[in-house]
Amino acid sequence: MDHMIDDSDRLKPCPFCGAEAEIITLEGETDEPSIGAQCVQCTSSACGAASGLVYPLMDDVTDLLLERWNKRHNAVLKRGE
């Protein structure tokens, strides 16, 4: 019997270099406009790819970040396309 593994709660590797990725929260001086924003970032110092910033305000944005990072538009190509 095949066992399906649910990876919906895990970040896929970086689509550019294959390194692991992590969700980070931007920190710094309180007057900086990006403070508190979150994004997904590649852990490779040679790559450094990152998603767009998401400002959580009152909601947990982890699921949104996971969904956006894990989406691969060109993952499956159909014949004839």
C-alpha positions as CSV (number, residue, x, y, z in Angstrom):
1,M,0.0,0.0,0.0
2,D,1.4,3.4,-1.0
3,H,1.6,6.0,1.8
4,M,1.1,9.6,0.7
5,I,3.3,12.1,2.4
6,D,1.6,15.5,3.0
7,D,4.2,18.1,2.3
8,S,1.8,21.0,2.2
9,D,3.2,22.3,5.5
10,R,6.8,22.2,4.3
11,L,8.7,24.7,2.1
12,K,10.0,23.3,-1.2
13,P,13.7,23.8,-2.0
14,C,14.7,27.0,-3.7
15,P,13.6,26.9,-7.4
16,F,16.8,28.5,-8.5
17,C,19.6,26.6,-6.6
18,G,17.9,23.8,-4.8
19,A,18.9,24.9,-1.3
20,E,16.6,24.8,1.7
21,A,14.3,27.8,2.3
22,E,13.0,29.4,5.5
23,I,10.4,31.8,6.6
24,I,12.0,34.9,8.1
25,T,10.6,38.0,9.8
26,L,12.3,41.3,9.1
27,E,13.7,43.1,12.1
28,G,15.4,46.4,12.6
29,E,14.7,49.9,13.7
30,T,11.1,50.6,14.6
31,D,10.7,53.4,12.1
32,E,11.6,51.2,9.1
33,P,8.5,50.4,7.0
34,S,9.5,46.7,6.4
35,I,9.7,45.8,10.2
36,G,7.5,42.8,11.0
37,A,7.1,41.8,7.3
38,Q,7.7,38.1,6.5
39,C,9.0,36.4,3.5
40,V,10.5,33.1,2.4
41,Q,14.2,33.2,1.7
42,C,16.7,30.8,0.3
43,T,19.3,29.7,2.9
44,S,22.2,29.7,0.4
45,S,24.3,32.8,0.7
46,A,25.3,32.4,-3.0
47,C,21.7,32.6,-4.1
48,G,19.6,34.6,-1.7
49,A,16.3,34.3,-3.6
50,A,13.3,35.5,-1.6
51,S,9.6,35.8,-2.0
52,G,7.7,39.1,-1.8
53,L,7.1,40.6,1.6
54,V,3.9,39.9,3.3
55,Y,2.7,42.1,6.2
56,P,0.9,39.9,8.8
57,L,-1.1,42.6,10.6
58,M,-3.5,40.6,12.6
59,D,-3.3,37.2,10.8
60,D,-0.8,34.4,10.6
61,V,0.6,34.4,7.1
62,T,2.5,31.1,7.2
63,D,0.1,29.3,5.0
64,L,0.1,32.1,2.4
65,L,3.9,32.2,2.3
66,L,4.0,28.4,2.0
67,E,1.5,28.4,-0.9
68,R,3.2,31.2,-2.8
69,W,6.7,29.8,-2.4
70,N,5.8,26.2,-3.2
71,K,3.9,27.1,-6.4
72,R,5.8,26.1,-9.5
73,H,4.2,27.4,-12.6
74,N,6.4,25.3,-15.0
75,A,6.5,22.1,-12.9
76,V,4.3,20.1,-15.3
77,L,4.3,20.7,-19.0
78,K,1.6,19.1,-21.1
79,R,2.3,17.7,-24.6
80,G,1.5,20.2,-27.3
81,E,2.1,23.3,-25.2
